[in-house]
Amino acid sequence: MIGNLSISLVVAIGAALPTDIHVSVTMEKKVGGFYVKVPCIDNFGSCTYGNLCEAWADACPKYFEQFRIPCKCPIPADTYTIPGAVIKIGGHLPSVGEGDYRLTGDLGSSGTHLGCLRLQVTLKD
C-alpha cells in the first residue's frame, strides 16, 4: 500500500492557464549514483499527458479548495500556497518502485510553451 503523500508548495502562475493544457514529463530514477530515464509504461514514467484540465478536475482533492486552489480550468493567474497537506493514496507503487526520482514537466497549450516544473521526489513503499 502506498499510504500518505505529504506536500507543501507555492506555485506562482503569471497568466491564466487555459483549458487545453498538456504536459510532457521526463522521469529519471537514481541508479548507482546516476539518473536513468524511466520509459512510459501504462501512463507512468516519461510520458505525454493531454487534457490535464479534465484529469485535474477528476483528481483535485477538495482539500485544496480551502487554500483557494481551483479544481476547474481555466486556472486564474495568482500565487497558490499549500502550507502542508497529507493526501491518502491507495494502491501500490509501479514496478519501478522505491527510490529517488527527478521529474521535469513541460506544459503547453495550442502550440505555446506555458512553462516547466521540476521536482525531486523520494518514493518509499
N, C-alpha and C positions, 0 to 999 in steps of 0.2 A: 504494500500500500504506500502511495507517495506521501500522504499526510498533509502538512501545512506548508503554505508558501508565505513567508514574511517579506513584506516590501515597504520601502519608504522611497518616495520620489518627488521630484519637482520637474515639471515639464513646462517650458515656455513655448507657446505657439504664436508666431508672429502674424499669421494671416489665417482666416477661417479655412478649415480643412474641408474640401468638397466631399461629395457623396461617392465618387468613383475612385477611391484610393486603392492602390495595390502596393505590395511591398515585396522586394527580393531580399531574401535572408541568406546570409552566408554564416554557417555554423562551423566552428572549429573546436576540436577536443584536444586537450593537452595529453600527449602520449610520450612518456620518457623525456620530458623537458621541451618537446616541440609541439606545435599546434598542427593538427591534421584536419583537413576539410571533411566534414560529415556529409555524405551524399543524401539526397532527398529520398526517403523511403516512407511510404504511407503518410505523406504530409508532415513528416518530421525530419529536420535537418536543413540542408541548404536548398531551400525551395522558394518558389514564387507563389505568392498568395494574392488572389484577386478578390474584389468586392469586400474589402476589410470592414466597411461600414455595416454591412449585413452581419458579418461574423461578430463584430464588436457589439451590436445591438443584442445579439443572442447570448453572448458570453459575459457582458459587462455586469459585474456584481452590483446589486442595488446599494451595497455599502458605499460605493463611490459617490452616490448622489448627495450624501451628507457633506462631501467635500467640493460640491458644485462641479463635479466631473460628469459631463453629459454622456448618456448611453445611446444617443442617436446622432447621426450626421445631418447637416454639416456641424462640425465642432467649431465654435467661435474662437477667435483669437483671444488668448488670455494666458495667465500663468496658473497652472493647476498643481496643487500640493497634496500629497498624502503623507502625513507625519509618521504613520506606522500602521500597517494593516496585516492581519493574518487571514489568509484565504484557504479554506479547506479544499484539497484536491484529492479526488478518488483515483483508483486505478493503480497501475504500476508503471515504472519507468520503461521507455522503449529499450530495445536490445543494446543500444549504445551505452546505456546505464550511467552509473555514478561517475563523477569526475569534474574537472574544471573545464569550462567552455568559454569561448569568445563568440559573440554574435554581432553581426553588422546587418542592419536593415536599411535599405534604400527605398524611400517612399516616393511614389509618383502618382500622377493623375493626368489623363489625357495627353500623354507625351511630355509632361512637365515634371521636372525633378522638384519635389517638395522639401526634401531634407533627408537626414540619415540619423540613425540611432545606433549607439554602440553600448553593449552590455558585457559584463563579465559575470558568470554565474557558476556556482558550485552546486551540483546535484548530489544528494545523498539519499539512498533508499532506506 
